C-alpha cells in the first residue's frame, strides 16, 4: 500500500451556482491523501499498472 499526497495545492477557478461566482472566481486550496495499492506497478514497472488519475 502506498500513499499519494498533495498538500496545499492552490489554484484560481471560476466555479459556483451564482453568476457572480462564475464572473469573479475564487482561490481554492486542496489537500489530498490517497491510500492506493501499487503492487502491480511495483512488480511490472508498466505504466498501465500505475494509478490512473483520469478515471
mmJSON file of the N, C-alpha and C atoms, coordinates in Angstrom:
{"data_MODEL":{"atom_site":{
"group_PDB":["ATOM","ATOM","ATOM","ATOM","ATOM","ATOM","ATOM","ATOM","ATOM","ATOM","ATOM","ATOM","ATOM","ATOM","ATOM","ATOM","ATOM","ATOM","ATOM","ATOM","ATOM","ATOM","ATOM","ATOM","ATOM","ATOM","ATOM","ATOM","ATOM","ATOM","ATOM","ATOM","ATOM","ATOM","ATOM","ATOM","ATOM","ATOM","ATOM","ATOM","ATOM","ATOM","ATOM","ATOM","ATOM","ATOM","ATOM","ATOM","ATOM","ATOM","ATOM","ATOM","ATOM","ATOM","ATOM","ATOM","ATOM","ATOM","ATOM","ATOM","ATOM","ATOM","ATOM","ATOM","ATOM","ATOM","ATOM","ATOM","ATOM","ATOM","ATOM","ATOM","ATOM","ATOM","ATOM","ATOM","ATOM","ATOM","ATOM","ATOM","ATOM","ATOM","ATOM","ATOM","ATOM","ATOM","ATOM","ATOM","ATOM","ATOM","ATOM","ATOM","ATOM","ATOM","ATOM","ATOM","ATOM","ATOM","ATOM","ATOM","ATOM","ATOM","ATOM","ATOM","ATOM","ATOM","ATOM","ATOM","ATOM","ATOM","ATOM","ATOM","ATOM","ATOM","ATOM","ATOM","ATOM","ATOM","ATOM","ATOM","ATOM","ATOM","ATOM","ATOM","ATOM","ATOM","ATOM","ATOM","ATOM","ATOM","ATOM","ATOM","ATOM","ATOM","ATOM","ATOM","ATOM","ATOM","ATOM","ATOM","ATOM","ATOM","ATOM","ATOM","ATOM","ATOM","ATOM","ATOM","ATOM","ATOM","ATOM","ATOM","ATOM","ATOM","ATOM","ATOM","ATOM","ATOM","ATOM","ATOM","ATOM","ATOM","ATOM","ATOM","ATOM"],
"id":[1,2,3,4,5,6,7,8,9,10,11,12,13,14,15,16,17,18,19,20,21,22,23,24,25,26,27,28,29,30,31,32,33,34,35,36,37,38,39,40,41,42,43,44,45,46,47,48,49,50,51,52,53,54,55,56,57,58,59,60,61,62,63,64,65,66,67,68,69,70,71,72,73,74,75,76,77,78,79,80,81,82,83,84,85,86,87,88,89,90,91,92,93,94,95,96,97,98,99,100,101,102,103,104,105,106,107,108,109,110,111,112,113,114,115,116,117,118,119,120,121,122,123,124,125,126,127,128,129,130,131,132,133,134,135,136,137,138,139,140,141,142,143,144,145,146,147,148,149,150,151,152,153,154,155,156,157,158,159,160,161,162,163,164,165],
"type_symbol":["N","C","C","N","C","C","N","C","C","N","C","C","N","C","C","N","C","C","N","C","C","N","C","C","N","C","C","N","C","C","N","C","C","N","C","C","N","C","C","N","C","C","N","C","C","N","C","C","N","C","C","N","C","C","N","C","C","N","C","C","N","C","C","N","C","C","N","C","C","N","C","C","N","C","C","N","C","C","N","C","C","N","C","C","N","C","C","N","C","C","N","C","C","N","C","C","N","C","C","N","C","C","N","C","C","N","C","C","N","C","C","N","C","C","N","C","C","N","C","C","N","C","C","N","C","C","N","C","C","N","C","C","N","C","C","N","C","C","N","C","C","N","C","C","N","C","C","N","C","C","N","C","C","N","C","C","N","C","C","N","C","C","N","C","C"],
"label_atom_id":["N","CA","C","N","CA","C","N","CA","C","N","CA","C","N","CA","C","N","CA","C","N","CA","C","N","CA","C","N","CA","C","N","CA","C","N","CA","C","N","CA","C","N","CA","C","N","CA","C","N","CA","C","N","CA","C","N","CA","C","N","CA","C","N","CA","C","N","CA","C","N","CA","C","N","CA","C","N","CA","C","N","CA","C","N","CA","C","N","CA","C","N","CA","C","N","CA","C","N","CA","C","N","CA","C","N","CA","C","N","CA","C","N","CA","C","N","CA","C","N","CA","C","N","CA","C","N","CA","C","N","CA","C","N","CA","C","N","CA","C","N","CA","C","N","CA","C","N","CA","C","N","CA","C","N","CA","C","N","CA","C","N","CA","C","N","CA","C","N","CA","C","N","CA","C","N","CA","C","N","CA","C","N","CA","C","N","CA","C","N","CA","C"],
"label_alt_id":[null,null,null,null,null,null,null,null,null,null,null,null,null,null,null,null,null,null,null,null,null,null,null,null,null,null,null,null,null,null,null,null,null,null,null,null,null,null,null,null,null,null,null,null,null,null,null,null,null,null,null,null,null,null,null,null,null,null,null,null,null,null,null,null,null,null,null,null,null,null,null,null,null,null,null,null,null,null,null,null,null,null,null,null,null,null,null,null,null,null,null,null,null,null,null,null,null,null,null,null,null,null,null,null,null,null,null,null,null,null,null,null,null,null,null,null,null,null,null,null,null,null,null,null,null,null,null,null,null,null,null,null,null,null,null,null,null,null,null,null,null,null,null,null,null,null,null,null,null,null,null,null,null,null,null,null,null,null,null,null,null,null,null,null,null],
"label_comp_id":["UNK","UNK","UNK","UNK","UNK","UNK","UNK","UNK","UNK","UNK","UNK","UNK","UNK","UNK","UNK","UNK","UNK","UNK","UNK","UNK","UNK","UNK","UNK","UNK","UNK","UNK","UNK","UNK","UNK","UNK","UNK","UNK","UNK","UNK","UNK","UNK","UNK","UNK","UNK","UNK","UNK","UNK","UNK","UNK","UNK","UNK","UNK","UNK","UNK","UNK","UNK","UNK","UNK","UNK","UNK","UNK","UNK","UNK","UNK","UNK","UNK","UNK","UNK","UNK","UNK","UNK","UNK","UNK","UNK","UNK","UNK","UNK","UNK","UNK","UNK","UNK","UNK","UNK","UNK","UNK","UNK","UNK","UNK","UNK","UNK","UNK","UNK","UNK","UNK","UNK","UNK","UNK","UNK","UNK","UNK","UNK","UNK","UNK","UNK","UNK","UNK","UNK","UNK","UNK","UNK","UNK","UNK","UNK","UNK","UNK","UNK","UNK","UNK","UNK","UNK","UNK","UNK","UNK","UNK","UNK","UNK","UNK","UNK","UNK","UNK","UNK","UNK","UNK","UNK","UNK","UNK","UNK","UNK","UNK","UNK","UNK","UNK","UNK","UNK","UNK","UNK","UNK","UNK","UNK","UNK","UNK","UNK","UNK","UNK","UNK","UNK","UNK","UNK","UNK","UNK","UNK","UNK","UNK","UNK","UNK","UNK","UNK","UNK","UNK","UNK"],
"label_asym_id":["A","A","A","A","A","A","A","A","A","A","A","A","A","A","A","A","A","A","A","A","A","A","A","A","A","A","A","A","A","A","A","A","A","A","A","A","A","A","A","A","A","A","A","A","A","A","A","A","A","A","A","A","A","A","A","A","A","A","A","A","A","A","A","A","A","A","A","A","A","A","A","A","A","A","A","A","A","A","A","A","A","A","A","A","A","A","A","A","A","A","A","A","A","A","A","A","A","A","A","A","A","A","A","A","A","A","A","A","A","A","A","A","A","A","A","A","A","A","A","A","A","A","A","A","A","A","A","A","A","A","A","A","A","A","A","A","A","A","A","A","A","A","A","A","A","A","A","A","A","A","A","A","A","A","A","A","A","A","A","A","A","A","A","A","A"],
"label_entity_id":["1","1","1","1","1","1","1","1","1","1","1","1","1","1","1","1","1","1","1","1","1","1","1","1","1","1","1","1","1","1","1","1","1","1","1","1","1","1","1","1","1","1","1","1","1","1","1","1","1","1","1","1","1","1","1","1","1","1","1","1","1","1","1","1","1","1","1","1","1","1","1","1","1","1","1","1","1","1","1","1","1","1","1","1","1","1","1","1","1","1","1","1","1","1","1","1","1","1","1","1","1","1","1","1","1","1","1","1","1","1","1","1","1","1","1","1","1","1","1","1","1","1","1","1","1","1","1","1","1","1","1","1","1","1","1","1","1","1","1","1","1","1","1","1","1","1","1","1","1","1","1","1","1","1","1","1","1","1","1","1","1","1","1","1","1"],
"label_seq_id":[1,1,1,2,2,2,3,3,3,4,4,4,5,5,5,6,6,6,7,7,7,8,8,8,9,9,9,10,10,10,11,11,11,12,12,12,13,13,13,14,14,14,15,15,15,16,16,16,17,17,17,18,18,18,19,19,19,20,20,20,21,21,21,22,22,22,23,23,23,24,24,24,25,25,25,26,26,26,27,27,27,28,28,28,29,29,29,30,30,30,31,31,31,32,32,32,33,33,33,34,34,34,35,35,35,36,36,36,37,37,37,38,38,38,39,39,39,40,40,40,41,41,41,42,42,42,43,43,43,44,44,44,45,45,45,46,46,46,47,47,47,48,48,48,49,49,49,50,50,50,51,51,51,52,52,52,53,53,53,54,54,54,55,55,55],
"pdbx_PDB_ins_code":[null,null,null,null,null,null,null,null,null,null,null,null,null,null,null,null,null,null,null,null,null,null,null,null,null,null,null,null,null,null,null,null,null,null,null,null,null,null,null,null,null,null,null,null,null,null,null,null,null,null,null,null,null,null,null,null,null,null,null,null,null,null,null,null,null,null,null,null,null,null,null,null,null,null,null,null,null,null,null,null,null,null,null,null,null,null,null,null,null,null,null,null,null,null,null,null,null,null,null,null,null,null,null,null,null,null,null,null,null,null,null,null,null,null,null,null,null,null,null,null,null,null,null,null,null,null,null,null,null,null,null,null,null,null,null,null,null,null,null,null,null,null,null,null,null,null,null,null,null,null,null,null,null,null,null,null,null,null,null,null,null,null,null,null,null],
"Cartn_x":[0.859,0.0,0.899,0.57,1.32,0.398,1.002,0.244,0.647,-0.338,-0.129,-0.704,0.117,-0.377,-0.062,-1.013,-0.872,-1.314,-0.437,-0.771,-0.624,-1.688,-1.644,-1.604,-2.141,-2.194,-3.206,-2.757,-3.629,-3.892,-5.14,-5.469,-6.651,-6.729,-7.816,-8.759,-10.061,-11.03,-12.35,-13.118,-14.468,-15.432,-16.092,-16.923,-18.036,-19.202,-20.297,-21.628,-22.685,-24.048,-24.494,-23.96,-24.419,-23.558,-24.171,-23.46,-22.24,-22.364,-21.245,-20.04,-20.298,-19.208,-18.478,-19.226,-18.623,-17.937,-18.309,-17.693,-16.439,-16.51,-15.417,-14.366,-14.79,-13.865,-13.371,-12.606,-12.053,-10.87,-10.107,-8.974,-9.446,-8.88,-9.156,-7.845,-7.898,-6.743,-7.149,-6.326,-6.654,-5.59,-6.044,-5.212,-5.797,-4.97,-5.441,-4.497,-5.052,-4.279,-4.988,-4.305,-4.894,-4.043,-4.673,-4.008,-4.351,-3.335,-3.578,-2.708,-3.231,-2.49,-1.606,-0.309,0.634,1.415,0.932,1.646,1.916,0.904,1.073,2.119,2.082,3.051,4.461,4.592,5.911,6.513,5.669,6.162,6.417,5.587,5.707,6.489,6.478,7.092,6.483,5.192,4.487,3.509,3.433,2.575,1.111,0.64,-0.77,-1.13,-0.138,-0.402,-0.337,-0.073,0.023,-1.349,-1.395,-2.641,-3.113,-4.376,-4.972,-5.62,-5.038,-5.558,-6.744,-7.032,-8.082,-9.458,-9.523,-10.823,-10.921],
"Cartn_y":[-1.178,0.0,1.232,2.185,3.438,4.61,5.752,6.979,8.007,8.575,9.714,10.915,11.938,13.106,14.392,15.289,16.651,17.552,18.436,19.311,20.77,21.528,22.967,23.371,22.548,22.926,24.057,25.183,26.349,26.626,26.954,27.35,28.303,29.108,30.062,29.496,29.545,28.982,29.731,29.583,30.141,28.989,28.993,27.857,28.349,27.787,28.143,28.156,28.332,28.334,29.714,30.739,32.093,32.766,33.657,34.359,35.101,35.674,36.415,35.506,34.292,33.347,32.999,32.85,32.49,33.681,34.883,36.091,36.48,36.417,36.879,35.792,34.564,33.474,33.539,32.538,32.492,31.535,31.626,30.729,29.474,28.337,27.058,26.472,25.794,25.085,23.631,22.72,21.298,20.53,19.691,18.702,17.337,16.442,15.124,14.05,13.019,11.867,10.617,9.841,8.626,7.421,6.405,5.131,4.229,3.826,3.052,1.796,0.783,-0.465,-0.329,-0.29,-0.132,-1.421,-2.524,-3.794,-4.16,-4.083,-4.465,-3.592,-2.295,-1.383,-1.651,-1.95,-2.243,-3.503,-4.484,-5.754,-5.706,-4.969,-4.972,-3.79,-2.656,-1.406,-0.943,-1.227,-0.824,0.297,1.268,2.43,2.035,1.053,0.668,0.07,-0.294,-0.842,0.208,1.451,2.519,3.123,4.087,4.761,5.595,5.439,6.214,7.452,8.619,9.859,10.413,9.831,10.355,9.787,8.583,7.975,7.537],
"Cartn_z":[0.0,0.0,0.0,-0.825,-0.92,-0.643,-0.36,-0.124,-1.169,-1.827,-2.721,-2.0,-1.826,-1.094,-1.841,-1.801,-2.316,-1.175,-0.767,0.353,-0.061,0.119,-0.115,-1.58,-2.477,-3.889,-4.045,-4.569,-4.715,-6.19,-6.499,-7.863,-7.853,-8.881,-9.054,-10.097,-9.814,-10.751,-10.667,-11.714,-11.777,-11.548,-10.384,-10.006,-9.088,-9.255,-8.365,-9.085,-8.309,-8.838,-9.296,-8.667,-8.937,-10.001,-10.761,-11.831,-11.296,-10.109,-9.522,-9.28,-8.831,-8.571,-9.863,-10.926,-12.201,-12.859,-12.485,-13.028,-12.252,-10.926,-10.073,-9.859,-9.668,-9.367,-7.938,-7.556,-6.198,-6.149,-5.078,-4.846,-4.122,-4.499,-3.861,-3.355,-2.229,-1.682,-1.49,-2.001,-1.953,-1.171,-0.255,0.418,0.077,-0.421,-0.847,-0.326,0.288,0.746,0.248,-0.594,-1.156,-0.768,-0.232,0.029,-1.153,-1.901,-3.123,-3.14,-3.793,-3.96,-5.198,-5.009,-6.124,-6.39,-5.88,-6.004,-7.456,-8.313,-9.721,-10.406,-10.161,-10.776,-10.266,-8.99,-8.42,-9.027,-9.317,-9.845,-11.345,-12.095,-13.555,-14.105,-13.391,-13.853,-15.181,-15.382,-16.601,-16.277,-17.179,-16.984,-16.795,-17.544,-17.452,-16.086,-15.292,-13.961,-12.854,-13.214,-12.22,-11.936,-11.029,-10.671,-11.853,-12.222,-13.31,-12.701,-12.944,-12.384,-13.176,-14.323,-15.199,-14.86,-14.315,-14.031,-12.591],
"occupancy":[1.0,1.0,1.0,1.0,1.0,1.0,1.0,1.0,1.0,1.0,1.0,1.0,1.0,1.0,1.0,1.0,1.0,1.0,1.0,1.0,1.0,1.0,1.0,1.0,1.0,1.0,1.0,1.0,1.0,1.0,1.0,1.0,1.0,1.0,1.0,1.0,1.0,1.0,1.0,1.0,1.0,1.0,1.0,1.0,1.0,1.0,1.0,1.0,1.0,1.0,1.0,1.0,1.0,1.0,1.0,1.0,1.0,1.0,1.0,1.0,1.0,1.0,1.0,1.0,1.0,1.0,1.0,1.0,1.0,1.0,1.0,1.0,1.0,1.0,1.0,1.0,1.0,1.0,1.0,1.0,1.0,1.0,1.0,1.0,1.0,1.0,1.0,1.0,1.0,1.0,1.0,1.0,1.0,1.0,1.0,1.0,1.0,1.0,1.0,1.0,1.0,1.0,1.0,1.0,1.0,1.0,1.0,1.0,1.0,1.0,1.0,1.0,1.0,1.0,1.0,1.0,1.0,1.0,1.0,1.0,1.0,1.0,1.0,1.0,1.0,1.0,1.0,1.0,1.0,1.0,1.0,1.0,1.0,1.0,1.0,1.0,1.0,1.0,1.0,1.0,1.0,1.0,1.0,1.0,1.0,1.0,1.0,1.0,1.0,1.0,1.0,1.0,1.0,1.0,1.0,1.0,1.0,1.0,1.0,1.0,1.0,1.0,1.0,1.0,1.0],
"B_iso_or_equiv":[0.0,0.0,0.0,0.0,0.0,0.0,0.0,0.0,0.0,0.0,0.0,0.0,0.0,0.0,0.0,0.0,0.0,0.0,0.0,0.0,0.0,0.0,0.0,0.0,0.0,0.0,0.0,0.0,0.0,0.0,0.0,0.0,0.0,0.0,0.0,0.0,0.0,0.0,0.0,0.0,0.0,0.0,0.0,0.0,0.0,0.0,0.0,0.0,0.0,0.0,0.0,0.0,0.0,0.0,0.0,0.0,0.0,0.0,0.0,0.0,0.0,0.0,0.0,0.0,0.0,0.0,0.0,0.0,0.0,0.0,0.0,0.0,0.0,0.0,0.0,0.0,0.0,0.0,0.0,0.0,0.0,0.0,0.0,0.0,0.0,0.0,0.0,0.0,0.0,0.0,0.0,0.0,0.0,0.0,0.0,0.0,0.0,0.0,0.0,0.0,0.0,0.0,0.0,0.0,0.0,0.0,0.0,0.0,0.0,0.0,0.0,0.0,0.0,0.0,0.0,0.0,0.0,0.0,0.0,0.0,0.0,0.0,0.0,0.0,0.0,0.0,0.0,0.0,0.0,0.0,0.0,0.0,0.0,0.0,0.0,0.0,0.0,0.0,0.0,0.0,0.0,0.0,0.0,0.0,0.0,0.0,0.0,0.0,0.0,0.0,0.0,0.0,0.0,0.0,0.0,0.0,0.0,0.0,0.0,0.0,0.0,0.0,0.0,0.0,0.0],
"pdbx_formal_charge":[null,null,null,null,null,null,null,null,null,null,null,null,null,null,null,null,null,null,null,null,null,null,null,null,null,null,null,null,null,null,null,null,null,null,null,null,null,null,null,null,null,null,null,null,null,null,null,null,null,null,null,null,null,null,null,null,null,null,null,null,null,null,null,null,null,null,null,null,null,null,null,null,null,null,null,null,null,null,null,null,null,null,null,null,null,null,null,null,null,null,null,null,null,null,null,null,null,null,null,null,null,null,null,null,null,null,null,null,null,null,null,null,null,null,null,null,null,null,null,null,null,null,null,null,null,null,null,null,null,null,null,null,null,null,null,null,null,null,null,null,null,null,null,null,null,null,null,null,null,null,null,null,null,null,null,null,null,null,null,null,null,null,null,null,null],
"auth_seq_id":[1,1,1,2,2,2,3,3,3,4,4,4,5,5,5,6,6,6,7,7,7,8,8,8,9,9,9,10,10,10,11,11,11,12,12,12,13,13,13,14,14,14,15,15,15,16,16,16,17,17,17,18,18,18,19,19,19,20,20,20,21,21,21,22,22,22,23,23,23,24,24,24,25,25,25,26,26,26,27,27,27,28,28,28,29,29,29,30,30,30,31,31,31,32,32,32,33,33,33,34,34,34,35,35,35,36,36,36,37,37,37,38,38,38,39,39,39,40,40,40,41,41,41,42,42,42,43,43,43,44,44,44,45,45,45,46,46,46,47,47,47,48,48,48,49,49,49,50,50,50,51,51,51,52,52,52,53,53,53,54,54,54,55,55,55],
"auth_comp_id":["UNK","UNK","UNK","UNK","UNK","UNK","UNK","UNK","UNK","UNK","UNK","UNK","UNK","UNK","UNK","UNK","UNK","UNK","UNK","UNK","UNK","UNK","UNK","UNK","UNK","UNK","UNK","UNK","UNK","UNK","UNK","UNK","UNK","UNK","UNK","UNK","UNK","UNK","UNK","UNK","UNK","UNK","UNK","UNK","UNK","UNK","UNK","UNK","UNK","UNK","UNK","UNK","UNK","UNK","UNK","UNK","UNK","UNK","UNK","UNK","UNK","UNK","UNK","UNK","UNK","UNK","UNK","UNK","UNK","UNK","UNK","UNK","UNK","UNK","UNK","UNK","UNK","UNK","UNK","UNK","UNK","UNK","UNK","UNK","UNK","UNK","UNK","UNK","UNK","UNK","UNK","UNK","UNK","UNK","UNK","UNK","UNK","UNK","UNK","UNK","UNK","UNK","UNK","UNK","UNK","UNK","UNK","UNK","UNK","UNK","UNK","UNK","UNK","UNK","UNK","UNK","UNK","UNK","UNK","UNK","UNK","UNK","UNK","UNK","UNK","UNK","UNK","UNK","UNK","UNK","UNK","UNK","UNK","UNK","UNK","UNK","UNK","UNK","UNK","UNK","UNK","UNK","UNK","UNK","UNK","UNK","UNK","UNK","UNK","UNK","UNK","UNK","UNK","UNK","UNK","UNK","UNK","UNK","UNK","UNK","UNK","UNK","UNK","UNK","UNK"],
"auth_asym_id":["A","A","A","A","A","A","A","A","A","A","A","A","A","A","A","A","A","A","A","A","A","A","A","A","A","A","A","A","A","A","A","A","A","A","A","A","A","A","A","A","A","A","A","A","A","A","A","A","A","A","A","A","A","A","A","A","A","A","A","A","A","A","A","A","A","A","A","A","A","A","A","A","A","A","A","A","A","A","A","A","A","A","A","A","A","A","A","A","A","A","A","A","A","A","A","A","A","A","A","A","A","A","A","A","A","A","A","A","A","A","A","A","A","A","A","A","A","A","A","A","A","A","A","A","A","A","A","A","A","A","A","A","A","A","A","A","A","A","A","A","A","A","A","A","A","A","A","A","A","A","A","A","A","A","A","A","A","A","A","A","A","A","A","A","A"],
"auth_atom_id":["N","CA","C","N","CA","C","N","CA","C","N","CA","C","N","CA","C","N","CA","C","N","CA","C","N","CA","C","N","CA","C","N","CA","C","N","CA","C","N","CA","C","N","CA","C","N","CA","C","N","CA","C","N","CA","C","N","CA","C","N","CA","C","N","CA","C","N","CA","C","N","CA","C","N","CA","C","N","CA","C","N","CA","C","N","CA","C","N","CA","C","N","CA","C","N","CA","C","N","CA","C","N","CA","C","N","CA","C","N","CA","C","N","CA","C","N","CA","C","N","CA","C","N","CA","C","N","CA","C","N","CA","C","N","CA","C","N","CA","C","N","CA","C","N","CA","C","N","CA","C","N","CA","C","N","CA","C","N","CA","C","N","CA","C","N","CA","C","N","CA","C","N","CA","C","N","CA","C","N","CA","C","N","CA","C","N","CA","C","N","CA","C"],
"pdbx_PDB_model_num":[1,1,1,1,1,1,1,1,1,1,1,1,1,1,1,1,1,1,1,1,1,1,1,1,1,1,1,1,1,1,1,1,1,1,1,1,1,1,1,1,1,1,1,1,1,1,1,1,1,1,1,1,1,1,1,1,1,1,1,1,1,1,1,1,1,1,1,1,1,1,1,1,1,1,1,1,1,1,1,1,1,1,1,1,1,1,1,1,1,1,1,1,1,1,1,1,1,1,1,1,1,1,1,1,1,1,1,1,1,1,1,1,1,1,1,1,1,1,1,1,1,1,1,1,1,1,1,1,1,1,1,1,1,1,1,1,1,1,1,1,1,1,1,1,1,1,1,1,1,1,1,1,1,1,1,1,1,1,1,1,1,1,1,1,1]
}}}
